[in-house]
Amino acid sequence: MEPHGGYLCRLDDFDSDTLVHAARQALVAEGLGDNLDAALCVTVMTDRKVVRMAFDAPFTYGRAGARWYEKHHALAKILSRELKTTVHAYVLDTEELEQVVSFGDGQKVGGERLRYEDYDLGDADVDDDRAFEKVKRRWPLGHLAHVFGLSRKELLNMPRAKSVLLNLDGSSPRIAFADLASAPVQAAG
C-alpha cells in the first residue's frame, strides 16, 4: 500500500462545478494561489454515496504528498460548510502514521492520529494476519471506514478505483453526481 491522503464524505448529490470552485478557493486559502496546474481527483462509491477527493498536483505526490493532507484542511472546511455534510481529511503514511481530522459546518469537529511506533499491540499476534487486521479496524482509518460502512481495505483502496479528474482551470465539462461513476477518466492539465 502506497501512502496517500485526501478528503472523504458522504453525499447524495452535487455537481462538479461546486467541487472545482471549492478546490480553487481551498488552494488560495492554503497559500498556493489560483494559477496552479492542478486537478481534483474524484472517486465515488455510488452504492454507498461515499466520495473521495484528492488534489492531483506535484505537492500531493508520494509520501510527502500524502503528508500534505496532514495540515491542509481548507477544502474539508469549505465543503463541509457548502455541502452541509461532515468532511474528513485523512493521511495514510504507511511508514509512520495515519490521521483523520473531521469538519462540520466549516469547523473542526473531531480527529484522531496514530503514530505506529506509539501503538501498543498488547497481546495481539502480529504474525497472524487476520488478528492484525482486526486490530487495525480500531485505528483512525479503520474507524472512519466503519463510519462509512466500508472495510478498512475498501477505504484504503479508493485511490486505486476509477476516478474522474476535474481540471481546476474550468476546462472540464460539468458532471452531475449521478454521472460521476460513468464519466470518462480525464487527464489533468
N, C-alpha and C positions, 0 to 999 in steps of 0.2 A: 504494500500500500504506500503510495506516494503522499507527501504532505500536501494539504490543501486547506482552503478556508472559503468562507462566503457567508451568505445570508439565507436563512430558511424561514418560511412562513406558510401558513395555510390560507388559501384564497379560494373564493368561489368564482370571482370574476375580476378582470382588469383588462386594459389594452396595453399594447407595447409602448405607445406614446407616453403613458403615465410613467412607466419604468424608465424610459430613456430620459425624460425630463428630470425625474428624481435622481438618477445616476449622475447626470451633469451637475445638478445642484450639489450633490454629495462631494464630487471631486473638487468643486470650487471651495466648499466648506473645509475640505481636508487640505487645502492649500496647494492643490495640484493644477489649478487653472481650468480654463474652459476649452482650450485648443489642444487637448490631449488626443493622441491617436489611441483610442481605447474603444472597447465594446463591452457590452454586458451579456454574459453567457447565462441563458435561462433554461432551466430544466424543470419540467412539470411532470409529476406523477398524477395524472388526471384522475385515476381511480380513488386516490386519497386526497386530492386537491393540495398536495404539498409542492411548493415551489422553491427551488434553489436558484440563487443568483450569485454570480461572482464576476468581478471585473476581468476582462481579458486585456491585459496590458503588461508591459515589461515589469512593472513594480509588483505584480502578483504571481510571477513565475517561480517555481522551485520552492525550496524550504523557506528562503527569505520572503518570498511572495506569500506563502501560507501565513507566516508570522505577521505580515502586514495587517491582516484582519484582527490581530490581537488588540490593536489600539484604534483602528479606523472604523468607526461605527456610524458615520454620518448617514449613510444610506439606510441603515436599520432605523435610525431615529426618524428620518424623513418619511420612509414608507409606513412605519407604524402609525404615524400621525395621519398621513394622507389616505391610507387604505383601511384605517380603523381595525388593525389587527396586530398581534404580537409578532415581532420580527426578532429572530435570534441571529446574532453574529457569532460565527464559530471559527475555531482554529484547530487543525489537527497537525501537530508537528510530531511525526511518528517516532522521533528520537528523544523528544523531551517532554511534551505536554499536550494536553487538549483543554480547550476553554470554550465556554458558551456564555455570552452576555445577551440578556433579553431586554427588549424595549417595547413599551406600550405607550401610545399617545405621545411619542417623541421623548419619553423619559425612560431611564434605566429602571427596570422593574425586577431584575434578578440576574444571577450569573453564578457560574461555578468554574473553577480552574483546578486541574490536577496535574502536578508535576510527577512524572512517572517515578523518579528516584525517591520521592517522598511517600509513595503509596506503600502501605504495609499490607502485604498479601496475607498475613496471618497464617492460617492453616491451609490455604488454597494450594492445590497441587498444580504448579505452573507447567509441569510436564504433561499434564492431562489437558489436551486442547479444549475439550468440552467444558471442563471445570473452569478453565481460564476465561473462556468466552462468557460464561455465566458471571464471573467477577466483573468483566468489562461492561456488562449491562448496567452496573451501578455507577460507572464513570460518567462524566458530563455528557459525552456524545451518546452513550448508551441510554441515559435518562432522556435526552432530547428525542432520540429515536422512538422511545416508548410513548412520549407525549404525542408524536405524530402517527402512532400506530404502525411503526416500522421496526424491523430488526436493526440492530446496530450495523450489520453488514450492508443492508439495503441503503441506509443513510450514507455510509462511508463510500458506497459505490455510485452515488448520484453524479459525481463529476465525470464518470465514465459513460453515463447514459446519454441518449440522444438529446442534444441541446440545440438551441437557436441562439445565434449571435446577433445582438441588436447593436448596430453601429451608433455611437453616441453623437455622430455628426448629423444625424437626422436622415441619412440615406437609406435606412432600412424601411421596407414597407410596414405599414401599420398592421399589427396582428392581434386579434382578439384572443382571450384566454382559451376559449373553446377550440381555436385553431392552432394553438402553440404545439400541441403534441404531433400534429400532422404537417407542420410548417417545414419547409426545406431548411436544412442547415445552411447558414450563410457564412461567408468568410468575413473576418474582421478587416477593418482598414479602409 
